[in-house]
């Protein structure tokens, strides 16, 4: 009945997969197994509720520094966090106990810690080369000691190192900028008088005068985080001011003490210092020396010498509002926490340039009397933000000793002043405004073409900001990050405490934007440990870190905390670890089997190819020989009429033999 079988009932022949499809399938399988095997699993710690720790080292350490870090890690109560740039450890977070039997006071503990860890910090002879600048003890008993660096008695310009020692005698923070392995000749070949002449000539104004003693210093922008190839230079620091309006026209010159060339020109108009008293002066024309006292306040004793202009009236109103904010929020009495008063000059400017050239700014006491004050134009005095910004410069200067108005420390200074203006002016937060004009929009700086990601080499900014090294535009990445923290759930009430306490917990005159970010994050963690403010949590601190990371100011972002309890996470991790080991064994077996199969297949293929080539060559030679014999036979048939080749073979052999015998 085979002839009755329908074609569609016949069995379908089996088709084998080709080599390429097999290779693709095996690649996919092995790729999936490797992904499953080596996908990262977050390591948890019972102390932090399952939140991963950040990378321990941000940046690169030399082999000697790496050895120093490992020594420190063995002594620390928690894994140390280090930020290193250009061979300098600019930030360290740790918990290292310094026993009382080796050092008693916080400052002694700080120096002992640096000396014991000199391989990491690369500072020689800390007792000789560090000069105490400031000691700040907070209400929780933690002490922050700030030093400046010297070499052979000459100060390193802009250097500042802050060491935090908690109430238990543990060093928990180091932050600052300094020069490592410093070697330099400190003998100048240019006289200070010649450097002063160079500076006053460059200043250009006829009324220019040397306002502070000229000092010898060691200068390198690497102190505040810039990557430079030139070695440190010996320089003269010369400050020139205008006699007419010194507060608005102070300029600091950095003059090479070997060549006499000007290395840097720093406008000090926005620098700040402690404020000795409160008084309001007006000067519609002329300079500070011709200003008229129109308001004076000493406690509750208020004397008004003249009728106040609208600008002076507004200045008085807003300064009291700012003072009330700091008192009600932080319990702070004015700039210096003691109660000395503020001094303001309204409409004071260079008579040749006018008030618009001044706008608003702080003077850092660069005139002979060492006076400090704020100058402000009438248009700026009529708004809260400019005065809040300038007043906050004084807070920053007093708590952090941050008075720089240049480069990244200047940008940190500006960022803090902007942020406190935001915290104070809650009616229009995240915008720095004056008379309805928006100067900086911290919520959307991109609209003004200002980058929102950190660029350490940023040099492009508005013309007005160029003379200050782009400090205002550079500051935006830091202050905009605070706005992003707010959008991710941290209230302004909580942010203000984080940033305020960070000023006294590690920010200093050499703080770069990344160093400041690390200090702010550590301050957040410290506030959580103090349960203040009550609503601040570890999750908020993770938000602080992740936002700073997203804008390029910190390292790798932390994974989001898992909602699962730690015990369940431990069980899952143990189970996954077991599966990982099984997968490793399976992959090893598969790879070994696959390798053997491939080797056997290649060996068989090569053997088969070799055999076929040999057979082909033999057949080809045989064919060629047959063709040759046929051709010869045809030739002799034509010659003899018969295939006479066989007859010639024995005759040829006889002739050849006879020829050989004859030769013998």
Long-range contacts (C-beta under 8 A, 24 or more apart in sequence): 26-594, 29-590, 30-587, 30-590, 30-591, 33-583, 33-586, 33-587, 33-590, 34-587, 36-583, 37-580, 37-583, 37-584, 37-587, 41-573, 41-576, 41-577, 42-559, 42-562, 43-573, 44-562, 44-566, 44-569, 44-570, 44-573, 46-566, 48-538, 49-538, 49-561, 49-566, 50-561, 50-562, 50-564, 50-566, 50-569, 51-538, 51-542, 51-558, 51-559, 51-561, 52-558, 52-559, 53-79, 54-81, 54-545, 54-554, 54-555, 54-556, 54-558, 55-555, 55-556, 56-80, 56-81, 56-82, 57-81, 57-82, 57-84, 58-82, 58-83, 58-84, 58-554, 58-555, 59-83, 59-84, 59-85, 60-84, 61-89, 61-120, 62-87, 64-119, 64-122, 65-89, 65-119, 65-120, 65-122, 67-119, 68-117, 68-118, 68-119, 68-120, 68-121, 69-120, 71-117, 71-119, 71-120, 72-96, 72-117, 72-120, 77-170, 81-518, 82-120, 83-514, 83-515, 83-518, 83-555, 85-225, 85-227, 85-512, 85-514, 86-222, 86-225, 86-227, 87-122, 87-180, 88-122, 88-177, 88-178, 88-179, 88-180, 88-222, 89-120, 89-121, 89-122, 89-174, 90-175, 90-176, 90-177, 90-225, 90-512, 90-514, 90-515, 91-174, 91-175, 91-514, 91-515, 91-518, 91-519, 92-120, 92-173, 92-174, 92-175, 93-172, 93-173, 93-518, 93-522, 94-171, 94-172, 94-173, 95-170, 95-171, 95-172, 96-170, 96-171, 96-172, 97-168, 97-169, 97-170, 98-165, 98-169, 98-170, 98-171, 99-169, 100-169, 106-135, 106-137, 106-143, 106-145, 106-165, 107-132, 107-135, 107-145, 109-165, 109-169, 109-171, 110-145, 110-147, 110-163, 110-165, 110-171, 113-163, 113-171, 113-174, 114-161, 114-163, 114-174, 121-174, 121-180, 122-180, 122-181, 123-149, 123-178, 123-180, 124-181, 124-182, 129-182, 130-161, 131-155, 133-160, 133-401, 134-401, 136-399, 136-504, 138-501, 138-504, 138-505, 140-167, 140-530, 141-166, 141-167, 142-166, 142-167, 142-505, 142-526, 144-173, 144-504, 144-505, 144-506, 146-176, 146-401, 146-508, 149-178, 149-179, 149-182, 151-179, 151-182, 151-184, 151-186, 151-218, 152-186, 153-186, 154-186, 154-216, 154-217, 154-218, 154-234, 155-215, 155-217, 155-218, 156-182, 156-217, 156-218, 156-220, 156-223, 156-232, 157-217, 157-218, 157-219, 157-223, 157-235, 157-237, 157-254, 158-219, 158-223, 158-224, 158-404, 158-409, 158-509, 158-510, 159-223, 159-510, 160-401, 160-508, 160-509, 160-510, 160-511, 161-508, 161-510, 162-506, 162-507, 162-508, 164-505, 164-506, 172-522, 173-505, 173-506, 173-519, 173-522, 175-506, 175-507, 175-508, 175-511, 175-515, 175-518, 175-519, 176-508, 176-510, 176-511, 176-515, 177-222, 177-223, 177-224, 177-225, 177-510, 177-511, 177-512, 177-515, 178-223, 178-510, 179-218, 179-220, 179-222, 179-223, 179-232, 182-218, 182-232, 184-218, 184-231, 184-232, 184-234, 185-234, 186-216, 186-218, 186-234, 187-234, 188-216, 188-234, 188-236, 188-257, 188-258, 189-257, 189-258, 190-236, 190-255, 190-256, 190-257, 190-258, 190-259, 190-260, 192-216, 192-236, 192-238, 194-260, 195-236, 195-238, 195-253, 195-255, 195-257, 195-260, 196-236, 196-238, 198-238, 198-253, 198-255, 198-260, 198-262, 199-238, 199-240, 199-251, 199-253, 199-255, 199-262, 200-240, 202-253, 202-262, 202-265, 203-240, 203-251, 205-242, 205-249, 207-242, 207-243, 207-244, 208-240, 208-241, 208-242, 208-243, 209-240, 209-241, 209-242, 209-243, 210-238, 210-239, 210-240, 211-239, 211-240, 211-241, 211-246, 211-250, 211-366, 211-367, 211-368, 212-239, 212-366, 212-368, 214-238, 214-239, 216-257, 219-254, 219-263, 219-264, 221-407, 223-510, 224-404, 224-407, 224-408, 224-409, 224-510, 224-511, 224-512, 225-408, 225-456, 225-512, 225-514, 225-515, 226-407, 226-408, 226-456, 227-456, 233-257, 233-258, 233-263, 234-258, 235-263, 239-268, 239-366, 241-366, 241-367, 242-287, 242-350, 243-287, 243-289, 244-286, 244-287, 244-288, 244-289, 244-350, 244-351, 245-287, 245-288, 245-348, 245-349, 245-350, 245-358, 245-375, 246-288, 246-363, 246-366, 246-367, 247-288, 247-345, 247-348, 247-361, 247-363, 247-367, 247-371, 247-373, 247-375, 248-348, 248-349, 248-350, 248-357, 248-358, 248-361, 248-363, 248-375, 249-350, 250-363, 250-364, 250-366, 250-367, 252-366, 264-406, 266-405, 266-406, 267-405, 267-467, 267-468, 268-363, 268-364, 268-366, 268-405, 269-358, 269-361, 269-362, 269-363, 269-405, 270-361, 270-362, 270-393, 270-405, 270-410, 270-413, 270-414, 270-468, 270-471, 271-362, 271-363, 271-364, 271-366, 271-393, 271-397, 271-403, 271-404, 271-405, 272-362, 272-363, 272-364, 272-372, 272-390, 272-393, 272-394, 272-396, 272-397, 272-403, 273-362, 273-363, 273-364, 273-365, 273-372, 273-394, 273-397, 273-403, 274-335, 274-336, 274-340, 274-372, 274-394, 274-397, 274-398, 275-334, 275-335, 275-336, 275-340, 275-341, 275-342, 275-343, 275-372, 275-373, 275-394, 276-340, 276-341, 276-343, 276-371, 276-372, 277-340, 277-341, 277-342, 277-343, 278-319, 278-334, 278-341, 278-342, 278-343, 278-344, 279-341, 279-342, 279-343, 279-344, 280-308, 280-312, 280-315, 280-316, 280-344, 280-346, 281-343, 281-344, 281-345, 281-346, 281-348, 282-306, 282-309, 282-311, 282-312, 282-345, 282-346, 282-347, 283-345, 283-346, 283-347, 283-348, 284-347, 285-351, 286-351, 287-348, 287-349, 287-350, 287-351, 288-345, 288-348, 288-373, 288-375, 291-345, 291-348, 297-341, 298-341, 299-339, 309-346, 309-378, 310-378, 310-382, 311-346, 311-347, 311-378, 311-381, 311-382, 312-346, 312-381, 314-381, 314-382, 314-383, 315-344, 315-346, 315-376, 315-381, 315-387, 318-381, 318-383, 318-384, 318-387, 318-388, 319-344, 319-387, 319-391, 321-384, 321-424, 322-384, 322-387, 322-388, 322-391, 322-424, 323-391, 325-423, 325-424, 326-395, 329-423, 329-496, 329-500, 330-500, 332-395, 335-391, 335-394, 335-395, 335-398, 336-398, 337-398, 342-374, 342-391, 342-394, 343-371, 343-372, 343-373, 343-374, 344-373, 344-374, 344-375, 344-376, 345-373, 345-374, 345-375, 345-376, 346-376, 346-377, 346-378, 346-381, 347-377, 347-378, 348-375, 349-375, 349-377, 359-386, 360-386, 360-387, 360-389, 360-390, 361-390, 362-390, 362-393, 362-394, 364-397, 364-403, 379-434, 379-435, 380-434, 380-435, 382-434, 382-435, 383-433, 383-434, 383-435, 384-421, 384-424, 384-425, 385-421, 385-425, 385-428, 385-432, 385-433, 385-434, 385-439, 386-434, 388-420, 388-421, 388-424, 388-425, 389-417, 389-418, 389-420, 389-421, 389-432, 390-417, 392-416, 392-417, 392-420, 392-421, 392-424, 393-417, 395-420, 395-503, 396-503, 396-507, 399-503, 399-504, 399-507, 400-503, 400-504, 400-507, 400-508, 400-509, 400-511, 401-508, 401-509, 402-503, 402-507, 402-508, 402-509, 402-511, 403-509, 404-509, 404-510, 405-468, 405-471, 406-468, 406-469, 406-471, 407-469, 407-471, 408-456, 408-474, 408-511, 408-512, 408-513, 409-509, 409-510, 409-511, 409-512, 410-468, 410-469, 410-471, 410-474, 411-470, 411-471, 411-472, 411-474, 411-475, 411-478, 411-513, 412-475, 412-478, 412-507, 412-511, 412-512, 412-513, 412-516, 413-471, 413-475, 414-471, 414-472, 414-474, 414-475, 415-475, 415-476, 415-478, 415-479, 415-513, 415-516, 416-499, 416-503, 416-507, 418-442, 418-475, 418-479, 419-479, 419-482, 419-495, 419-499, 420-496, 420-499, 420-500, 422-479, 422-482, 422-492, 423-492, 423-495, 423-496, 423-499, 426-492, 429-492, 430-483, 430-486, 440-472, 440-476, 440-479, 442-476, 442-479, 442-480, 442-482, 442-483, 443-480, 443-483, 445-476, 445-480, 450-476, 451-476, 451-477, 452-476, 452-477, 452-480, 452-551, 453-477, 453-551, 453-552, 454-513, 454-514, 454-551, 454-552, 454-553, 455-552, 474-513, 475-513, 477-513, 477-551, 477-552, 477-553, 478-513, 478-516, 478-517, 478-553, 480-551, 481-517, 481-547, 481-548, 481-550, 481-551, 481-553, 484-547, 484-550, 484-551, 485-543, 485-544, 485-547, 488-543, 488-547, 489-540, 489-543, 490-540, 490-543, 490-544, 491-535, 493-533, 494-533, 494-535, 494-536, 494-540, 497-527, 497-532, 497-533, 497-536, 498-523, 498-524, 498-527, 498-536, 498-544, 501-526, 501-527, 513-553, 514-553, 514-554, 517-548, 517-553, 517-554, 518-554, 520-544, 520-548, 521-545, 521-548, 521-554
